[in-house]
């Protein structure tokens, strides 16, 4: 028995030594530091944090890169604060104007700088407009962004403009691109969680239990890659981690409307809440169930609201050509519609202009 156990121990030791040599040799061959102690699954999932236009941010999770100068496939220009410019020239941050905060629909994905609705809005009114948005944010991240930029911009008006689905993003601690902050409802308070935001994590919750152990082996990672199982081993589905039911996203958004109202009172700006929608939502006969309640919460607080659904729906009902004109078209048959086109952005800009030109609620009207 002792000899059997001894032989078994030697076999295990020899196997471990062989695997160690293979690990070191493979790392050396692929120019990976032999003593680098990283979880390769976590590193693969972290790739989406830094993209051509996105940068990691410990408060927001991610944000627009600063000082961008992209010319293709459309011009994308930002300043030192990550504000998107209205053209290829960078300007000083304007004061006492309008600040727009939203997701990719406000940022202007798939259109050039001058075609975003904030840029087109500025051409329609006598006030400067700051585009402080970025793609993928939930309403929670947008509110944090507003708080961040208020001292820089000192605006007369702030337009908080989420896509309807951004309401549900409030319920995630990790959403597609990377980790994000989120709010927890504690009685009558909102408690901010998840800051500073994780850049990466090798915890089993974030990469999987086997991956949290064997993910540190490049040999294992390389082997799964060679046999075509890497997508299973480093599953991109783990980029989504929902901590609450969808219904909580609505409640958090309503609580954030209270926060928006308080900020407007404290910083003396005009709060406007605008709901935007994707193409497939406009195809439906009514907005999604989670959009209307949040618009109602904002209105009850005295916040001015803009619902883009009726205007976009009316254009869509003119026919397919009119509907298609609202969106950037893709060749993908399953997902033919992308972000709003330059024309679609102009429709939104006109709605905001109309609201800004209307008297503020409670303001005296001169006849």
SVG drawing of the C-alpha trace seen along z (x, -y; Angstrom):
<svg xmlns="http://www.w3.org/2000/svg" viewBox="-52 -91 62 93">
<polyline fill="none" stroke="black" stroke-width="0.4" points="0.0,0.0 2.8,-2.4 4.5,-1.7 1.2,-2.2 0.6,-5.6 4.2,-6.5 4.0,-5.7 0.7,-7.7 2.3,-10.6 5.3,-10.5 2.9,-10.3 0.9,-13.3 4.2,-15.2 5.5,-14.3 2.3,-15.4 2.3,-18.7 5.9,-19.3 5.2,-18.5 2.2,-20.8 4.3,-23.5 6.9,-23.2 4.3,-23.2 2.7,-26.3 6.1,-28.1 7.1,-27.0 3.8,-28.1 4.0,-31.4 7.5,-32.0 6.6,-31.0 3.7,-33.4 5.7,-36.2 3.6,-36.2 5.6,-36.8 6.1,-33.5 5.5,-34.9 2.5,-37.0 -0.4,-36.1 -3.5,-37.1 -6.8,-35.4 -7.0,-35.1 -10.8,-34.7 -11.1,-37.9 -8.7,-39.6 -10.7,-38.5 -13.9,-39.8 -12.2,-43.1 -11.5,-43.8 -14.8,-45.7 -13.8,-48.3 -11.4,-50.0 -12.6,-50.5 -11.9,-53.0 -14.2,-55.5 -14.6,-54.2 -12.4,-54.4 -12.7,-52.9 -14.0,-55.2 -14.0,-54.4 -17.2,-56.5 -19.3,-55.7 -17.9,-52.3 -17.0,-53.7 -17.2,-57.0 -16.2,-58.6 -12.4,-58.9 -11.0,-62.3 -9.4,-64.2 -10.7,-61.9 -9.9,-62.8 -11.6,-60.1 -12.4,-60.7 -13.8,-57.4 -16.4,-56.1 -17.7,-59.3 -16.1,-62.2 -15.9,-61.8 -14.3,-64.6 -14.2,-65.0 -12.5,-67.5 -10.6,-66.9 -13.9,-66.2 -15.1,-63.6 -17.8,-66.1 -18.5,-65.4 -18.0,-68.4 -20.4,-69.6 -17.6,-69.5 -13.9,-68.7 -12.9,-71.8 -12.5,-71.7 -13.9,-74.6 -13.8,-75.9 -16.6,-74.4 -19.5,-76.9 -21.3,-78.1 -25.0,-78.9 -26.2,-76.7 -28.0,-73.4 -26.4,-70.1 -27.6,-66.9 -26.9,-63.6 -28.1,-60.2 -26.8,-57.1 -25.6,-56.3 -28.7,-58.0 -27.7,-61.3 -24.0,-60.7 -24.7,-60.1 -23.4,-56.6 -23.2,-56.1 -23.4,-59.7 -20.8,-62.5 -20.2,-65.2 -22.4,-67.8 -25.3,-65.4 -26.0,-64.5 -29.2,-66.0 -27.3,-68.2 -25.3,-69.6 -28.4,-70.2 -30.2,-71.7 -27.4,-74.3 -27.9,-75.4 -31.6,-75.9 -31.4,-78.0 -29.5,-80.9 -27.8,-78.8 -24.7,-76.6 -25.4,-72.9 -23.0,-70.5 -23.1,-66.8 -22.1,-65.0 -23.6,-61.6 -22.1,-58.2 -23.3,-54.8 -24.6,-52.0 -25.3,-54.0 -28.3,-53.4 -30.4,-56.2 -28.3,-55.7 -25.0,-56.5 -26.6,-59.4 -27.6,-61.0 -24.0,-60.5 -22.7,-62.1 -25.0,-65.1 -23.7,-65.6 -20.2,-65.4 -20.6,-68.0 -22.8,-70.6 -19.8,-72.5 -18.0,-72.5 -20.9,-73.8 -23.3,-75.7 -26.2,-75.2 -29.5,-76.9 -31.1,-73.7 -30.3,-70.0 -31.9,-67.4 -31.8,-63.9 -32.5,-61.7 -32.4,-57.9 -33.4,-55.3 -36.4,-53.5 -34.3,-50.3 -31.8,-52.3 -34.4,-52.2 -33.8,-48.4 -30.0,-48.9 -30.4,-50.3 -30.8,-46.8 -27.3,-45.6 -23.9,-45.7 -22.3,-44.7 -23.9,-45.5 -22.4,-44.5 -19.4,-46.7 -18.2,-46.4 -19.0,-46.8 -21.1,-49.8 -22.4,-51.5 -26.0,-50.9 -28.4,-52.2 -30.0,-50.2 -33.3,-51.2 -33.1,-51.4 -36.4,-52.6 -36.9,-56.1 -33.2,-56.5 -31.2,-55.5 -27.8,-54.1 -25.0,-54.1 -23.2,-50.8 -20.3,-49.6 -17.9,-52.5 -15.1,-52.6 -16.2,-50.5 -14.3,-47.3 -12.2,-47.3 -11.9,-43.6 -12.7,-40.7 -11.6,-37.1 -14.3,-36.3 -16.3,-33.1 -19.5,-35.2 -17.9,-37.2 -16.0,-34.5 -17.5,-31.2 -16.3,-28.8 -13.9,-26.6 -12.6,-29.7 -11.9,-31.4 -9.4,-28.6 -8.1,-27.3 -8.5,-30.7 -5.0,-31.6 -3.5,-28.9 -2.5,-30.1 -2.2,-26.4 -5.9,-25.9 -6.9,-29.1 -4.8,-28.2 -6.1,-24.6 -9.7,-25.8 -8.8,-28.2 -7.2,-25.5 -10.2,-23.2 -12.7,-26.0 -14.2,-26.1 -12.9,-29.5 -16.3,-31.2 -17.7,-28.7 -14.8,-28.9 -14.7,-32.7 -18.4,-33.3 -19.3,-36.8 -22.7,-36.2 -21.0,-36.9 -20.7,-40.6 -24.3,-40.9 -25.0,-40.6 -28.5,-41.6 -28.9,-42.2 -32.6,-43.2 -35.8,-42.4 -36.8,-44.7 -39.6,-46.3 -36.9,-47.7 -35.4,-49.6 -38.6,-51.6 -38.7,-52.4 -35.0,-53.4 -35.6,-55.7 -38.5,-57.4 -36.3,-58.0 -33.7,-59.4 -36.3,-61.8 -36.5,-63.2 -32.8,-63.5 -32.9,-65.3 -35.5,-67.7 -33.4,-68.4 -30.3,-69.1 -32.3,-71.5 -33.4,-73.4 -29.9,-73.5 -28.1,-74.5 -30.8,-76.6 -31.3,-74.9 -34.3,-73.9 -34.8,-70.1 -36.2,-68.3 -36.7,-64.6 -36.9,-63.1 -37.6,-59.5 -36.1,-58.0 -36.9,-54.7 -35.3,-52.3 -36.8,-51.3 -38.4,-48.1 -40.1,-49.9 -41.5,-52.6 -42.9,-49.7 -45.2,-48.8 -48.5,-50.5 -47.5,-51.8 -44.3,-52.5 -42.9,-49.6 -44.4,-49.0 -41.4,-50.5 -41.2,-53.8 -44.6,-55.4 -44.4,-55.2 -41.1,-57.0 -42.4,-59.8 -45.3,-60.0 -43.0,-60.2 -41.1,-63.0 -44.2,-64.9 -45.7,-64.6 -42.5,-66.2 -43.0,-69.2 -40.1,-68.1 -40.8,-69.0 -41.1,-65.8 -40.8,-65.0 -42.0,-61.7 -40.5,-61.1 -42.7,-58.1 -45.7,-60.0 -43.6,-62.0 -41.5,-59.1 -44.5,-56.8 -46.3,-59.4 -43.4,-59.5 -43.2,-55.7 -46.9,-55.5 -46.2,-57.4 -44.6,-54.2 -41.5,-52.1 -39.4,-54.7 -40.3,-57.4 -39.6,-55.0 -36.3,-53.9 -35.2,-57.5 -35.2,-57.8 -32.4,-55.2 -29.0,-54.1 -29.7,-51.0 -27.7,-47.8 -27.3,-44.9 -28.1,-42.5 -31.6,-41.1 -32.3,-40.3 -31.1,-43.8 -31.6,-46.1 -32.1,-49.2 -29.3,-50.9 -29.1,-54.2 -31.0,-57.3 -29.8,-58.8 -29.0,-62.4 -32.6,-63.0 -33.8,-61.0 -31.5,-63.1 -33.0,-66.3 -36.5,-65.2 -35.4,-64.8 -33.6,-68.2 -36.7,-69.9 -38.7,-68.4 -36.2,-69.7 -36.2,-73.1 -40.0,-73.2 -39.8,-72.4 -37.1,-75.0 -39.1,-77.7 -42.2,-76.9 -42.7,-78.9 -41.4,-77.1 -44.1,-75.6 -45.2,-78.2 -43.5,-81.0 -45.4,-84.2 -46.5,-84.5 -46.2,-88.0 -49.1,-88.7"/>
</svg>
